[in-house]
Structure formats: C-alpha cells, structure tokens
C-alpha cells in the first residue's frame, strides 16, 4: 500500500532481478523477474531483529531417501511459489516504489510492506515461521534434531515432510496419504505439484529395480564443460598416493580459477560423491596459494570424474541398519603436523553421511589420531540416531549404531573400564565423550581390518583396485 513516509523513518530501496530457470537437461524452462528489497540497507534493531531460519541438512535428505528405499515409501515433490512472500512481518517497513510501477502524481509516496519480500533480512525466518504454523496445525510434529522435517502417523500409515527453503519432499506409505498432504498445502499456499520426486538440490532421484539412486551426472557434465575437461583422458583414481603435496612458497598459479574449480568440486563431493571427498578436501588447503603441482592434482580429480561421470549412490532395501566406519591417517610427511580424519555411514547399502577433514589438534601417535577421528564419527552417529528416533517408520528402541575402526588399541582404550594412560586435556575430553556414548548404548565399537575399512578412501590416496573396491563399498556404481 502507498503512504507518506512517517517522520523519522527511512524507506529501503528495491530492484528487479532477472534470471533464466533451467530444466534438469540444461534447457530453458522459463524466464523469471523478481522484485527484491535492498535488505543490506536495513538497520538491526529498527527494521529487523532475529534473522535465523533453519535449513535441512543434506545428510537428512539422503537418510530419508535411504529410508524410502528400505521401507518402499512413495516420494513426491512440491515447490512453494514465491515462498518468502507468505511471511507475515512483525516490523513496520517502508520501501521505495519499484521501477516501472511508480504511480503518477504520487511519486513522493512509499510502499508500506504488509507481507515479507525477497531481500529482507527477516524474510527466510518469517517464511519458516509461517510454514511451521500451517503444518503443525495439520497435526504434524517436527523432528527434534532437524527442524525442517515433519512427520505424522495414523493407524500404521506414515508421512514425512522435508522442507528445504521452498522445496518440499513428501515421503508416505501410500499415495493417498501423500495426496492428502499435497491438497492441504495447496489450500494454504500457492504450490506447484512436481509429482514423483525427480531432482532436489541438483541431485537426480531415480527409482530403479533395486531401489533408489542419487546422482549428479548432469551437474558434473556441466562442470567439466565449463572448465574444458569434458574431452580429457580419464584417470582411474582421484588422488595419486605417490604424490606428497606441500605449501607453495612462490607465486600463486591461477589462484582465482583454482578456487572456482575447488568450489565446484565441493558441491559435488558433499552431495553424492564421497569417493572424491579426501582429494577435494586436501586440495582445498592450498586454495590461497596454489602451485603447478597442486594444479596437476586438481586436474586429476576432474579426469577421474570424467571416467566416473555416471556414478550414483544406489540405496537398496537392505541392509536396514546403519553402519559406520572411522579412519585416520597419521602424519605422512615432515610438513604435515596434523592428521586427517574420515568417517562414513551406510544405510540401505549406500552412504548417507561422510566426512574427510584435517584434525584441529596435533596427535602424538597413530592411536591418538584414530581416537580423534573416532570421536568425530561418534558425534555424527549420535546425531543420526537422534534423527531416526523421530522417524515414525523406524522400529524402536533403536539398537546401538555399530562403528567399525581398524585400530585395536583405540577400541581397547575406549572400551576398558578405566585407564592410567596420560592424556592431554583435548584427548581426555574426547575419550570421556566416547565412553559416555558407549555406556548409553548409543554406539558400539567393532574392529575391522584396514583392507575392509570403507573410510580408508576418506583419509588418503589409494591404488586403482582399492579405489574401485572402496567406491563400491560406499554404494557408488554406474
């Protein structure tokens, strides 16, 4: 609504944003124009207060898809049109009239916003609060460990809803219960029914005879073409185990392009390709000052992806229990003073969660580095188990999540009733934390031989045969 600007108030600006929306195959779907407020001019404590809005973890989405495969659930998808415009504003906000829509004779007046608008600092928060209220009024409950997951159960029928900003995945035991939820949402918001789930966050969801697959083949192809590696000769491994990278002491070699390529790889490694997680994580350490050697290693990842472009995470109906693997690679050369941790969790025969990260503290032995890695794995296991506790189709009580480690000394240390071993404070805190999780039956620890530890690929470069074996163990296949 147009009004005179009250004394003491300041109107924020606005602008039009134009973009093309693409289909999964890369062709143009439609042209979009969106009016956005210049939220960067808002003043905290005057124009807005709290801005936090939760967003679902990618691990949650993979876990739900794995559960859908295990329990044979229906998966549908909806999109909320202009989602942020649904939020109700708590603050009084004035905005300049948009270009092309200035009312003649009232050029001096401003718009008083009665609803939220894209660009406002509080827009995501107001949208989530609105959606939260609407869905809870329909007798849904929210998951205590991912506030963007809602569930409802009635007479043995289950439905789970996962919200990612304006994209909604609906999982149900049958089509009728899914359609009921879709009808309710359509009565409350302007919705686009996408039918059976096809693409979410750039990941292609495909039902197969064996289960459900997740892939990013189209995204990888675009990336390879963008950086001119689509016609390259493929390599069988993402990282050469014989190469020991060191910090560049000279001038950076194409630093900007190196950073862009690392960013593109991280997008893929974090979503569907755990097999390149170590290589990408290791190479990202040199983003600020890459050398020619770093570039050669980076190109190797692209060449590996060219040969494995069709790899996808394949979730099956079994096994229906979660298994975790933990590993660490102690200091490998004189320049490296911190070890690398790696973990991976599988459900339905494929990875739902993984990580490869440089440890934050210095470990004095292989056992200590394995203990630090195991603590990280146990922390993730605790969160995953808590997430599953609020999933209606998961049988309760949940057994302890089995975590496999290839270091007997670390397992024995954590399992024994007490120890006189000297530990620094950082190690001791992790040790006590794991003992607590064991005593509460949240996790269980089991020994696995190094050659069978799937997390091995998340801590170091491996040979061709090992990469193939570990990738299959992660649930990756063409």
Secondary structure, 3 states (H helix, E strand, C coil): CEECCCCCCCCECEEEEEEEEECCCCCEEEEEEEEEECHHHCCECCCECCCCCCCCCHHHHHHHHHHHHHCCCEEEEEEECCHHHHCECCCCCEECCCCCCCCCCCCCCEEECCECCCCCCCHHHHHHHHHHHHHHCCCCEEECCEEEEEEEEECCEEEEEEEECCEEEEEECCHHHHHHHHHHHHHHCCEEEEEECCEECCEEEEECCCEEEEECHHHHHHHHHHCCCCCCCCCCCCCCCCCCCCCCCCCCCCHHHHHHHHHHHHHHHCCCCHHHHHHHHHHHHHCCCCCHHHHHHHHHHHHHHHHCCCCEEEEECCCCCCEEEEEEECCCCCCCCCCEEEEEEEECCEEEEEEEEECCCCCCCHHHHHHHHHHHHHHHHHHHHHHHHCCCCCCCCCCCEEEEECCHHHHHHHHCCCCCCCCCHHHHHHHHHHHHHHHCCCEEEEECCHHHCHHHHHCCCCCHHHHHHHHHHCCEEC
